[in-house]
Amino acid sequence: MTRPLAGAPAWEPADVPAQPPLHGVVTADVAVVGAGLAGLACAYHLADRAPGLDIAVVDAERPAAGASGRGTGLLGPRAGPAIDRAVRRFGPVTARRMHLASVHAVDQVLDLCALLDVRCGLRTGAQVVATRSPGHLAALTRQAKAYQALDLDVPVLSGAAIRTRIGVPYTAGLLHRVAATLDPAALTCALARACAAKGVRFYGHSPLRAVHPGDLVGAELVFPHGRLHAGQAVLAVNSAAREVGLPVGTVLPLEVYAVATAPVGAEAYAALGGRAGDAFVDAAPMAPYFRLLPDGGLVAGGGTVTAPAGLDAVRLDAVRERAWSWLGRWVRRLHPDLSDVRVVHRWSGRVGMTFDGLPVVGPVHGLPDVWYIGGCCGHGLAMSVAHGAHVAGALLGEPEPGGPLPWHRSQAPRVPVDGPGRLLLRGYVNTLGRAARRRC
């Protein structure tokens, strides 16, 4: 039996602009560090709305090498905590704005896909957040009541209604109509090519080492073999902020896992909602989820989350093997026709988590003309594009319609994650993962 490709996503980055390493002293009007969706969306909107602006994009590797190219391609609305908790924390007006902003973010991505002719793997369809657990039925009920009170279009699906979409015995769910699934690497690489066509310069294989205030204005960015002096800088580096020493609070790297299968049988494909293109996400934290691919395969993620800091390569490899093996077994239990389906791809990716569930999108304290984007907490496919567009507008002096949202801030809460704190955090994450796996 052929061994599945470990570390290789079900999609590979497409053609991207040349990425020479940054050497010597380089200057730019705007430097964007991070060639993921957030950084490239920012560069794209800057180049589109301010032609002639000298923009340089620098990445530690290449476009789509990080989380933006290693996700599972679920495009749906979600930003910050669940809607009922958002109401309690921020009030109904702001909670409603938060949800509508996340729906608009989905629309932004779909508009970009149409503009950039990104068709690879794109399927528009609903996203269903569902549960098979009585305990999480109560949580879904609270969310449903909050959506209804806020006059938001997120209807409840009964178990019977879900069974008309999929042959998995979910008890109930919430229907998000504005959603899709897509190849995240294809979108990221298309954005890179569009930026290059607008004159954006690219540098690759150049990890950011340090950021200093510029001598007069702007920032000095330090890389292994050179320095970049920019009038303005956007650091879309997610959880790598800690390595650079950015004062943006605690944006913790967590590793998440995914698998993809060979094409499944026609009966199983239809029973799992293949015709409609819907995606199904379990309501339980860290619980597994899946979606179908246009070629007849299936992608699944979740079930295990790891805090990798402090784990050596051997221990981390062992965690990955266990996570992938569990996901493969879970997939085979979804439908009788999947009992012997082959897993052909297994991969992992790093997401940035904050301890209040909100991203950080704002100017960096103590570094004039430097902005940071990160901490999407696993919901970055839509929100990263929106964050990039927001920062581009801010750099160009454009006001934010409706005023700032809760994630338009300079810092997340600071939490000790070294020494004993690291052990406590790992134990907490592992406990949540075990609880999610038991229910599934």
CORMO-V50788 format. One line per field, one symbol per residue. ss: DSSP state (H for helix, E for strand, C for the rest). phi: phi as a letter, one per 20 degrees, with the letter a starting at -180 (. if undefined). Layout:
ss: ???
phi: ???
This chain:
ss: CCCCEECCCCCCCCCCCCCECCCEEEEEEEEEECCCHHHHHHHHHHHHHCCCCCEEEECCCCCCCCHHHCCCCEECCCCCCCHHHHHHHHCHHHHHHHHHHHHHHHHHHHHHHHHCCCCCCCEECCEEEEECCHHHHHHHHHHHHHHHHCCCCCCEEEHHHHHCCCCCCCCEEEEECCCEECCHHHHHHHHHHHHHHCCCEEECCCCEEEEEECCCCCEEEEECCEEEEEEEEEECCHHHHHHHCCCCCCCEEEEEEEEEECCCCHHHHHHCCCCCCCEEEECCCCCCEEEECCCCCEEEEEEEEECCCCCCHHHHHHHHHHHHHHHHHHHHHHCHHHCCCCEEEEEEEEEEECCCCCCEEEECCCCCCEEEEECCCCCHHHHHHHHHHHHHHHHCCCCCCCCCCCCCCCCCCCCCCCCHHHHHHHHHHHHHHHHHHHHC
phi: .ffffendffcdgegcfgcffecmdccafcdddodeffffffffffffecgnfedcdccfcagmfegfdcfdnedbeabmfggfffffednfffgfffffffffffffffffgffeledfmfceafddecbddgfeffffffffffgffeldecfedfgfffffdbedffeaadddfeaacbeffffffffffffffenfeccclcffdaccffgdcmcdddcgcaccdcfbccdedlffgffemfednedefceccbccdfgefffffffenffemfdcdfffgmffbbbeegenecdcbnnbccefgnefffffffffffffffffffgfefbgfefcfeedccbcbdddddedmdfccafegncgmddccrmflndefefffffffffgfffemefefnnfegeebebegecfcdlgfffffffffffffffffffd
